[in-house]
Amino acid sequence: MKSFVVSALLIAASGVALAGPICNVPKEKWMPEATFKKGLEEKGYQIKTFKVSKGECYEIYGFDKAGKKVEIYFDPATAAVLETK
């Protein structure tokens, strides 16, 4: 029974780790989505999916200028890269 509880806790903890970063930025300070996307496209990114993550960060799925597949989380106010997968 004890090993079951430990396994369950490890699985739960790993789910949190896969969720991505958390952004604690008031919405009124967020960069407009269109401006944010335009800036990335000007840097050579091809955005296939753009969304706000569960952690309230901007998240994109697509390709960088070298054609490499990317999943990136950004701070919605500064556009700083928070995590890349």
GROMACS elastic network, one bead per residue, 0.5 to 0.9 nm:
[ bonds ]
;  ai    aj funct       b0    kb
    1     4     6  0.51056   500
    1     5     6  0.64809   500
    1     6     6  0.88181   500
    2     5     6  0.52251   500
    2     6     6  0.63252   500
    2     7     6  0.86480   500
    3     6     6  0.50302   500
    3     7     6  0.60216   500
    3     8     6  0.85025   500
    4     7     6  0.50728   500
    4     8     6  0.61008   500
    4     9     6  0.86183   500
    5     8     6  0.50667   500
    5     9     6  0.61997   500
    5    10     6  0.86494   500
    6     9     6  0.51400   500
    6    10     6  0.62256   500
    6    11     6  0.86803   500
    7    10     6  0.51010   500
    7    11     6  0.61872   500
    7    12     6  0.86021   500
    8    11     6  0.51662   500
    8    12     6  0.61773   500
    8    13     6  0.86107   500
    9    12     6  0.50744   500
    9    13     6  0.60816   500
    9    14     6  0.85564   500
   10    13     6  0.50826   500
   10    14     6  0.60981   500
   10    15     6  0.86588   500
   11    14     6  0.51534   500
   11    15     6  0.63660   500
   11    16     6  0.89537   500
   12    15     6  0.52357   500
   12    16     6  0.67047   500
   13    16     6  0.52578   500
   13    17     6  0.65102   500
   13    18     6  0.89408   500
   14    17     6  0.50142   500
   14    18     6  0.63505   500
   14    19     6  0.88280   500
   15    18     6  0.52090   500
   15    19     6  0.64499   500
   16    19     6  0.52414   500
   16    20     6  0.78082   500
   17    20     6  0.65852   500
   17    21     6  0.85569   500
   18    21     6  0.89419   500
   19    22     6  0.87835   500
   19    53     6  0.84269   500
   19    54     6  0.74091   500
   19    55     6  0.75890   500
   20    53     6  0.78226   500
   20    54     6  0.80836   500
   20    55     6  0.68417   500
   20    57     6  0.87419   500
   20    73     6  0.74296   500
   20    82     6  0.89047   500
   20    83     6  0.73707   500
   21    53     6  0.86339   500
   21    54     6  0.88365   500
   21    55     6  0.59810   500
   21    56     6  0.84472   500
   21    57     6  0.73258   500
   21    73     6  0.73107   500
   21    74     6  0.88673   500
   21    82     6  0.69415   500
   21    83     6  0.70794   500
   22    53     6  0.85078   500
   22    54     6  0.78696   500
   22    56     6  0.62256   500
   22    57     6  0.65450   500
   22    75     6  0.89319   500
   23    55     6  0.59104   500
   23    56     6  0.54153   500
   23    57     6  0.53460   500
   23    58     6  0.88950   500
   23    74     6  0.86288   500
   23    75     6  0.64034   500
   23    76     6  0.77318   500
   24    55     6  0.82970   500
   24    56     6  0.73679   500
   24    57     6  0.85083   500
   24    75     6  0.89662   500
   25    28     6  0.83640   500
   25    29     6  0.67998   500
   25    30     6  0.72265   500
   25    56     6  0.80820   500
   25    57     6  0.86464   500
   25    75     6  0.80659   500
   25    76     6  0.74018   500
   25    77     6  0.70258   500
   26    29     6  0.56358   500
   26    30     6  0.70684   500
   26    77     6  0.87031   500
   27    30     6  0.52390   500
   27    31     6  0.87864   500
   27    76     6  0.84805   500
   27    77     6  0.85236   500
   28    31     6  0.84684   500
   28    77     6  0.89953   500
   29    76     6  0.79900   500
   29    77     6  0.56735   500
   30    33     6  0.83235   500
   30    75     6  0.84178   500
   30    78     6  0.78843   500
   31    34     6  0.84580   500
   31    35     6  0.68001   500
   31    36     6  0.62857   500
   31    76     6  0.58741   500
   31    77     6  0.51208   500
   31    78     6  0.73246   500
   31    79     6  0.78638   500
   32    35     6  0.53468   500
   32    36     6  0.62150   500
   32    37     6  0.87118   500
   32    76     6  0.84863   500
   32    77     6  0.87944   500
   33    36     6  0.50399   500
   33    37     6  0.60703   500
   33    38     6  0.84915   500
   33    50     6  0.88916   500
   33    58     6  0.85924   500
   33    76     6  0.85934   500
   34    37     6  0.52256   500
   34    38     6  0.60753   500
   34    39     6  0.86193   500
   35    38     6  0.51558   500
   35    39     6  0.62243   500
   35    40     6  0.88141   500
   36    39     6  0.52577   500
   36    40     6  0.65087   500
   36    41     6  0.88121   500
   36    76     6  0.82765   500
   36    79     6  0.72786   500
   37    40     6  0.52025   500
   37    41     6  0.61816   500
   37    42     6  0.86045   500
   37    45     6  0.89774   500
   37    47     6  0.78194   500
   37    50     6  0.82463   500
   38    41     6  0.50937   500
   38    42     6  0.61243   500
   38    43     6  0.87108   500
   39    42     6  0.51436   500
   39    43     6  0.65040   500
   40    43     6  0.50492   500
   40    44     6  0.66129   500
   40    45     6  0.55508   500
   40    46     6  0.80348   500
   40    47     6  0.82168   500
   41    44     6  0.50513   500
   41    46     6  0.62110   500
   41    47     6  0.74710   500
   42    45     6  0.72876   500
   43    64     6  0.84319   500
   43    65     6  0.73262   500
   44    63     6  0.84969   500
   44    64     6  0.62140   500
   44    66     6  0.82830   500
   45    62     6  0.71693   500
   45    63     6  0.56510   500
   45    65     6  0.54457   500
   45    66     6  0.87833   500
   45    67     6  0.84282   500
   46    61     6  0.85567   500
   46    62     6  0.54950   500
   46    63     6  0.50871   500
   46    64     6  0.64279   500
   46    65     6  0.76032   500
   46    67     6  0.84383   500
   47    50     6  0.67411   500
   47    60     6  0.64697   500
   47    61     6  0.61164   500
   47    63     6  0.66493   500
   47    64     6  0.86567   500
   48    60     6  0.74401   500
   48    61     6  0.56775   500
   48    63     6  0.78703   500
   49    59     6  0.81338   500
   49    60     6  0.55759   500
   49    61     6  0.50332   500
   49    62     6  0.66376   500
   50    58     6  0.73457   500
   50    59     6  0.58648   500
   50    61     6  0.66097   500
   50    62     6  0.87484   500
   51    57     6  0.83380   500
   51    58     6  0.59685   500
   51    59     6  0.53496   500
   51    60     6  0.64942   500
   51    61     6  0.88760   500
   52    55     6  0.78599   500
   52    56     6  0.56940   500
   52    57     6  0.54676   500
   52    59     6  0.58595   500
   52    60     6  0.87033   500
   52    76     6  0.88024   500
   53    56     6  0.51410   500
   53    57     6  0.52728   500
   53    58     6  0.61818   500
   53    59     6  0.59958   500
   53    73     6  0.80605   500
   54    57     6  0.74692   500
   55    58     6  0.89139   500
   56    75     6  0.87182   500
   56    76     6  0.81011   500
   57    73     6  0.62800   500
   57    74     6  0.58286   500
   57    75     6  0.56349   500
   57    76     6  0.57171   500
   57    82     6  0.88158   500
   58    72     6  0.82709   500
   58    73     6  0.56991   500
   58    74     6  0.50639   500
   58    75     6  0.64047   500
   58    76     6  0.55213   500
   58    79     6  0.82939   500
   59    71     6  0.71594   500
   59    72     6  0.56224   500
   59    74     6  0.61816   500
   59    75     6  0.89916   500
   60    70     6  0.77211   500
   60    71     6  0.56454   500
   60    72     6  0.54518   500
   60    73     6  0.66915   500
   60    74     6  0.83811   500
   61    69     6  0.75990   500
   61    70     6  0.57248   500
   61    72     6  0.67939   500
   62    67     6  0.88213   500
   62    68     6  0.82502   500
   62    69     6  0.57138   500
   62    70     6  0.54232   500
   62    71     6  0.67380   500
   62    72     6  0.88614   500
   63    66     6  0.76050   500
   63    67     6  0.52291   500
   63    68     6  0.51961   500
   63    70     6  0.53949   500
   63    71     6  0.83788   500
   64    67     6  0.52600   500
   64    68     6  0.54308   500
   64    69     6  0.66411   500
   64    70     6  0.66129   500
   65    68     6  0.74221   500
   66    69     6  0.89912   500
   70    84     6  0.72057   500
   70    85     6  0.66120   500
   71    83     6  0.83722   500
   71    84     6  0.58058   500
   71    85     6  0.52363   500
   72    81     6  0.70151   500
   72    82     6  0.75514   500
   72    83     6  0.57926   500
   72    85     6  0.63880   500
   73    80     6  0.85806   500
   73    81     6  0.60850   500
   73    82     6  0.54499   500
   73    83     6  0.51833   500
   73    84     6  0.64307   500
   73    85     6  0.87114   500
   74    77     6  0.85970   500
   74    78     6  0.80016   500
   74    79     6  0.53308   500
   74    80     6  0.54424   500
   74    82     6  0.52624   500
   74    83     6  0.72385   500
   75    78     6  0.56409   500
   75    80     6  0.52808   500
   75    81     6  0.65928   500
   75    82     6  0.65155   500
   76    79     6  0.56361   500
   76    80     6  0.79746   500
   77    80     6  0.81832   500
   78    81     6  0.88843   500
   79    82     6  0.87745   500
   81    84     6  0.74590   500
